[in-house]
Amino acid sequence: MAEKKIPEVDIIVDEKAGAIKEVEQPKKLRSKKGHERRVNGTIYTVLTVMSIVWLVPFVFLVLQSFRSYKLEKGGMVDYLIPKTFSLDNYAFLFEGSNFFSWCGKAMLLAAAVALAATLLTHFLGRSLDRADASRGKTTLTLGAAMAVCYAALAIAAGAVHGQALGQRLVPALLGLVLFTAAGVIFARIYLKQDDKLLRSLPGYVAEDKHEGAKKVATLAAELWALALLCQCIVAPMQASQYIRWYGNTLTIALFTAVIQTVIVLSVSYALSRLRFKGRKLIMNTVLVLGLFPGFLTMITLYFLLKQMGLTQAGAVPGLILIYCASSGMGYYISKGFFDTIPKSLDESARIDGATRFQVFLKIIMPLAKPIVIYTVLMAFMAPWGDYVFASYVAFGHQEGYNVAVGLYNWVNTNDFQNYFTRFCAGGVLVAVPITALFMALQKYYVEGVTGGAVKG
């Protein structure tokens, strides 16, 4: 027979009742800290395993990209680490291109002009401070100095390629205007500088407290983008097949990110702050339409784009139009974030005479930095890895392919065994921009998601 355990009891004498009571000892409670440690340990273990499972394919992709297609032939092999590490696959991606020399010239030009522009604006700013110049005069003088630097950069970009800028003056001026407009908008929204400085000056993004070297580096990065733009207008780069696909993808993603962000934020602000007839109906209609997948419209969209000449050779602008056309329907998270910003700020600005657009641009946007960055990231990522719409619109025209379609065709229509490692190398380069963006903007991304999920 199994022995029955007798529970431990305490004997209590109740003198009033004249009785002796037996009370069982209370069960020992588990330590709260110990319980938390066990739960957290389990969670961390599961997350670690999931991270390893997620990283294994990427590690395999990176290692295979260093396996030479000339020395170690074959697609899928039974070993993970290459026998000989080589850059043959990456060299193949840039074959027939002057990409590195083209970018190197732009970098040297940008560094030289950045140094000259920083020194020029610094000495002019000090002279104007000593002369107690007005803000308007300071703005005009520093703006003229930067305009001279921009012009010198554009002329130098043509000179290093042995071409005169005057041959393509109109597109060069248009590029400078667009670049300057983007810099002005960015500076006015996000910079907090002394009023004596030219806040709207593109490139002058470093505050006074920053060191001179940091100013030069910051300005050089922006002017490098401008130098690349000028060189692209004056003397377009000789592009390999992969570089052309990469350029198409980058062009589509950048234009989509800018246009879609403007549309989404405008719609979100209107639905969050304005009250008008049909507002609820619009929101409910968009919600219902969002339940249907976009693939249902593929055939219709293709024939519409074909009538406008935006397929095959015109696939790049056609895809930009597709990605931006219905972007206003993705207002949910942005609207939720705007709902968390107190409306009293809008009312105060309106009382002071600000228009709706001024409230949106100068008050709401600086406070909505996380959701702006979140929207830009989402808008950039969607076309970056798209295959279905891109392959459908390009429809066999290699000049209009994006990276996803081009790489797929390498392993689908060409020799899979020889192109597999080159496909891996192309995939690694595709992952670089997205990885860099997430690492740099992760904090704002999380703030945008959590802030937009509070109210809807």
Secondary structure by P-SEA (a helix, b strand, c coil): cbbbbbcbbbbbbbccccbbbbbccccccccaaaaaaaaaaaaaaaaaaaaaaaaaaaaaaaaaaaccccccccccccccccccccaaaaaaaacccaaaaaaaaaaaaaaaaaaaaaaaaaaaaaaaaaacccaaaaaaaaaaaaaaaaaaaaaaaaaaacccccccaaaaaaaaaaaaaaaaaaaacccccccccccccccccccccccaaaaaaaaaaaaaaaaaaaaaacccccccaaaaaaaaaaaaaaaaaaaaaaaaaaaaaaaacccccaaaaaaaaaaaaaacccccaaaaaaaaaaaacccccaaaaaaaaaacccccccaaaaaaaaaaccaaaaaaaaaacccaaaaacccccccaaaaaaaaaaaaaaaaccccaaaaaaaccccccccaaaaaaaaaaccccccaaaaaaaaaaaaaaaaaaaaaacaaaaaaaaaaaaccc
